[in-house]
Amino acid sequence: MNITERHQSILQLLQEKGRVDIQELSERLQVTGVTIRKDLKLLEERNLLFRTKGGSSIDNPYALEKPINEKEFINVDQKKKIARAAVPLTTKTDSIIIGSGTTVYELSRCLYPSKHTVVITPALKVALELHNRPFVEVLQLAGLIHQSSASAAGSFAEMILDHISCDVLFLGADGIDPEFGISITNLNESSLNKKMINIAQQVVIMADSSKFGRRGLGRICNLDMVQVIITDSGVADETIKLLEEKGIKVIIAD
């Protein structure tokens, strides 16, 4: 098999499976892993695939930052279902953090607690949604408001968190990757998210299935720091099994 035939075989397999690893390609095409890596590099330079650790993907594994007014119209039904599935996790606590992002914002729209609950948030939309809600007291984290997310970040917001302990953190994500962990595209907000994770007793990630297998610019944490992931039915069974093996409870919203 010559180089052209190998490249055609690689691209055909990618079209069928969406993602392949180097070992599989090496065995199928009966060439060394070094040869496959060179092939993948050439194909990526021609914008025909994306290289990943140990293989390649037909989809871009890197999440791109979009402004919040665009993101709110993406996967709307899934986000609402995920938010409704998150509500029961708020009933046995009197303090929660709701991060920034359109999926966790949907949680604020569903939140009608029957007892006094303190909601800590850097997100302006979350604070505005909840500030007149019965039994809800909002602690707005201060700082520079980033236009793309309508959320505060920076040293002022982090300083407030130095004096707080919280029961549950509800956090959105732009990428969930078994090796890279949880990540977002806005690097300025990653430091604040890390701080929120450190003060929370339980970390709940709310993300639709499109976020799996992707990576944002700023890594927030490894998967071993997450207790619960709420997502939709589009996540592959093998991915759910891998997460559960790591001790993470996976809730499929339907």
C-alpha positions as CSV (number, residue, x, y, z in Angstrom):
1,M,0.0,0.0,0.0
2,N,1.5,3.3,-1.0
3,I,1.2,6.7,0.8
4,T,-1.8,7.8,-1.3
5,E,-3.7,4.6,-0.6
6,R,-2.9,4.8,3.1
7,H,-4.2,8.4,3.3
8,Q,-7.4,7.3,1.6
9,S,-7.8,4.4,4.0
10,I,-7.2,6.7,7.0
11,L,-9.8,9.3,5.8
12,Q,-12.4,6.6,5.0
13,L,-12.0,5.1,8.5
14,L,-12.4,8.5,10.1
15,Q,-15.5,9.1,8.1
16,E,-16.9,5.8,9.4
17,K,-15.9,6.1,13.0
18,G,-15.2,9.8,13.7
19,R,-12.0,9.0,15.6
20,V,-9.2,6.5,15.3
21,D,-6.0,5.8,17.3
22,I,-2.5,5.2,16.0
23,Q,-2.3,1.6,17.1
24,E,-5.5,0.6,15.3
25,L,-4.3,2.3,12.1
26,S,-0.9,0.7,12.4
27,E,-2.4,-2.8,12.7
28,R,-5.0,-2.2,9.9
29,L,-2.5,-0.7,7.4
30,Q,0.5,-2.9,8.5
31,V,2.9,-0.1,8.9
32,T,4.8,1.3,12.0
33,G,3.4,3.9,14.4
34,V,6.0,6.3,13.2
35,T,4.7,6.1,9.6
36,I,1.1,6.6,10.8
37,R,2.2,9.7,12.8
38,K,3.8,11.2,9.7
39,D,0.7,10.4,7.7
40,L,-1.6,12.1,10.3
41,K,0.7,15.2,10.3
42,L,0.5,15.5,6.5
43,L,-3.2,15.1,6.5
44,E,-3.6,17.7,9.3
45,E,-1.5,20.2,7.4
46,R,-4.0,19.7,4.5
47,N,-6.9,20.4,6.9
48,L,-8.3,17.0,6.4
49,L,-8.3,15.9,10.1
50,F,-7.3,16.9,13.6
51,R,-4.5,15.1,15.4
52,T,-5.3,14.1,19.0
53,K,-3.1,12.5,21.6
54,G,-2.7,8.9,20.4
55,G,-4.7,9.3,17.2
56,S,-6.9,11.6,15.1
57,S,-10.4,13.0,14.9
58,I,-12.6,14.3,12.1
59,D,-14.0,16.9,14.5
60,N,-12.0,19.8,16.0
61,P,-11.3,18.7,19.6
62,Y,-10.6,22.3,20.7
63,A,-13.5,24.3,21.8
64,L,-13.7,27.9,20.5
65,E,-15.0,30.8,22.6
66,K,-18.4,32.2,21.6
67,P,-20.2,35.1,23.2
68,I,-22.9,34.3,25.6
69,N,-25.7,35.7,23.4
70,E,-24.7,33.1,20.7
71,K,-24.2,30.2,23.1
72,E,-27.7,30.5,24.6
73,F,-29.2,29.4,21.3
74,I,-27.1,26.2,21.0
75,N,-28.5,22.9,22.3
76,V,-31.3,24.7,24.2
77,D,-33.5,21.7,24.9
78,Q,-30.6,19.7,26.3
79,K,-29.5,22.6,28.6
80,K,-33.1,22.9,30.0
81,K,-33.2,19.2,30.7
82,I,-29.8,19.2,32.3
83,A,-30.9,22.2,34.5
84,R,-34.1,20.4,35.6
85,A,-32.0,17.3,36.5
86,A,-29.7,19.5,38.6
87,V,-32.5,21.0,40.8
88,P,-32.8,18.0,43.2
89,L,-29.1,18.5,44.1
90,T,-30.0,21.9,45.6
91,T,-32.7,20.8,48.0
92,K,-30.5,19.5,50.8
93,T,-28.2,22.5,51.0
94,D,-28.3,26.1,52.1
95,S,-25.5,27.4,50.0
96,I,-24.6,26.9,46.4
97,I,-22.3,28.4,43.8
98,I,-23.6,28.8,40.2
99,G,-20.8,29.6,37.8
100,S,-21.0,31.3,34.4
101,G,-22.3,29.9,31.2
102,T,-25.6,29.3,29.5
103,T,-26.2,25.7,30.9
104,V,-25.8,26.7,34.6
105,Y,-27.9,29.9,33.9
106,E,-30.8,27.5,33.1
107,L,-30.5,26.2,36.6
108,S,-31.1,29.6,38.0
109,R,-34.3,29.8,36.0
110,C,-35.5,26.5,37.6
111,L,-34.5,27.3,41.1
112,Y,-37.4,27.9,43.5
113,P,-36.1,26.7,46.9
114,S,-38.5,26.1,49.8
115,K,-36.0,27.3,52.4
116,H,-33.4,30.0,52.7
117,T,-30.6,29.4,50.2
118,V,-27.5,31.5,49.5
119,V,-26.5,31.6,45.9
120,I,-22.9,32.7,45.2
121,T,-22.3,33.6,41.5
122,P,-19.9,35.6,39.3
123,A,-22.6,35.7,36.5
124,L,-24.6,38.8,36.1
125,K,-27.5,37.0,34.4
126,V,-27.7,34.5,37.3
127,A,-27.8,37.3,39.9
128,L,-30.5,39.2,38.0
129,E,-32.6,36.1,37.6
130,L,-32.5,35.3,41.3
131,H,-32.2,38.6,43.1
132,N,-36.0,38.9,43.8
133,R,-36.7,35.1,44.1
134,P,-38.3,34.0,47.4
135,F,-36.0,32.3,49.9
136,V,-32.9,33.2,47.8
137,E,-30.1,35.5,48.9
138,V,-27.6,36.3,46.2
139,L,-23.9,37.0,46.8
140,Q,-22.6,38.6,43.6
141,L,-18.8,38.1,43.1
142,A,-17.2,41.4,42.1
143,G,-14.6,42.0,39.5
144,L,-14.0,42.9,35.9
145,I,-17.0,41.8,33.8
146,H,-16.0,40.0,30.7
147,Q,-18.1,40.9,27.7
148,S,-18.1,37.4,26.1
149,S,-19.5,35.8,29.3
150,A,-21.2,38.6,31.2
151,S,-19.4,37.3,34.2
152,A,-16.9,38.6,36.8
153,A,-13.4,37.3,37.2
154,G,-10.1,38.4,38.6
155,S,-8.5,39.0,42.0
156,F,-11.4,40.8,43.6
157,A,-13.8,37.9,43.0
158,E,-11.2,35.4,44.2
159,M,-10.6,37.5,47.4
160,I,-14.2,37.1,48.4
161,L,-14.0,33.4,48.0
162,D,-11.1,33.3,50.5
163,H,-13.7,33.8,53.3
164,I,-16.4,31.4,52.0
165,S,-17.1,27.7,52.2
166,C,-19.9,26.3,50.1
167,D,-21.8,23.0,49.8
168,V,-22.3,22.5,46.1
169,L,-20.8,24.1,43.0
170,F,-22.6,24.0,39.7
171,L,-20.2,24.6,36.9
172,G,-20.4,24.7,33.1
173,A,-17.6,23.5,30.8
174,D,-16.5,23.9,27.3
175,G,-14.5,20.7,27.3
176,I,-14.6,17.3,29.1
177,D,-11.6,15.1,28.2
178,P,-10.5,12.0,30.1
179,E,-6.8,13.1,29.9
180,F,-7.1,16.9,30.0
181,G,-10.0,17.0,32.4
182,I,-12.5,19.9,32.7
183,S,-11.7,23.0,30.7
184,I,-13.2,26.3,29.4
185,T,-12.3,28.6,26.5
186,N,-12.1,31.8,28.6
187,L,-8.6,31.7,30.2
188,N,-9.4,34.7,32.4
189,E,-12.2,32.8,34.2
190,S,-10.3,29.5,34.7
191,S,-8.5,30.8,37.8
192,L,-11.8,31.8,39.5
193,N,-13.3,28.4,38.6
194,K,-10.4,26.7,40.2
195,K,-10.9,28.7,43.4
196,M,-14.6,27.9,43.4
197,I,-13.8,24.2,43.1
198,N,-11.4,24.4,46.1
199,I,-14.1,25.9,48.4
200,A,-17.0,23.6,47.4
201,Q,-17.8,20.3,49.1
202,Q,-19.3,18.9,46.0
203,V,-18.5,19.7,42.3
204,V,-21.3,19.2,39.8
205,I,-20.4,19.7,36.1
206,M,-23.4,20.6,33.8
207,A,-22.6,20.1,30.2
208,D,-24.3,18.7,27.1
209,S,-22.8,15.8,25.1
210,S,-21.2,18.1,22.5
211,K,-18.6,19.1,25.2
212,F,-17.2,15.6,25.5
213,G,-13.9,14.8,23.8
214,R,-13.2,18.5,23.5
215,R,-10.6,20.8,25.1
216,G,-10.9,24.5,26.0
217,L,-7.8,26.8,26.4
218,G,-7.9,26.8,30.2
219,R,-7.9,23.6,32.2
220,I,-10.0,23.9,35.4
221,C,-9.4,20.6,37.1
222,N,-8.8,16.9,36.6
223,L,-11.8,14.5,36.6
224,D,-10.9,13.2,40.0
225,M,-12.0,16.5,41.5
226,V,-15.6,16.1,40.1
227,Q,-18.3,14.2,42.0
228,V,-21.2,14.5,39.5
229,I,-21.6,15.2,35.8
230,I,-25.1,16.0,34.4
231,T,-25.4,15.6,30.7
232,D,-27.7,14.3,27.9
233,S,-28.2,10.9,26.2
234,G,-25.8,11.8,23.4
235,V,-22.8,10.7,25.5
236,A,-21.3,7.3,24.4
237,D,-21.8,4.3,26.8
238,E,-18.0,3.7,27.0
239,T,-17.5,7.3,28.1
240,I,-20.1,7.0,30.8
241,K,-18.4,3.7,32.0
242,L,-15.0,5.4,32.1
243,L,-16.4,8.3,34.2
244,E,-18.1,5.9,36.6
245,E,-14.9,3.9,37.0
246,K,-13.3,7.1,38.1
247,G,-16.0,7.4,40.9
248,I,-18.1,10.1,39.1
249,K,-21.8,9.9,39.3
250,V,-23.3,10.5,35.8
251,I,-26.8,11.7,35.5
252,I,-28.5,11.5,32.1
253,A,-31.1,14.2,31.8
254,D,-34.2,13.2,29.8
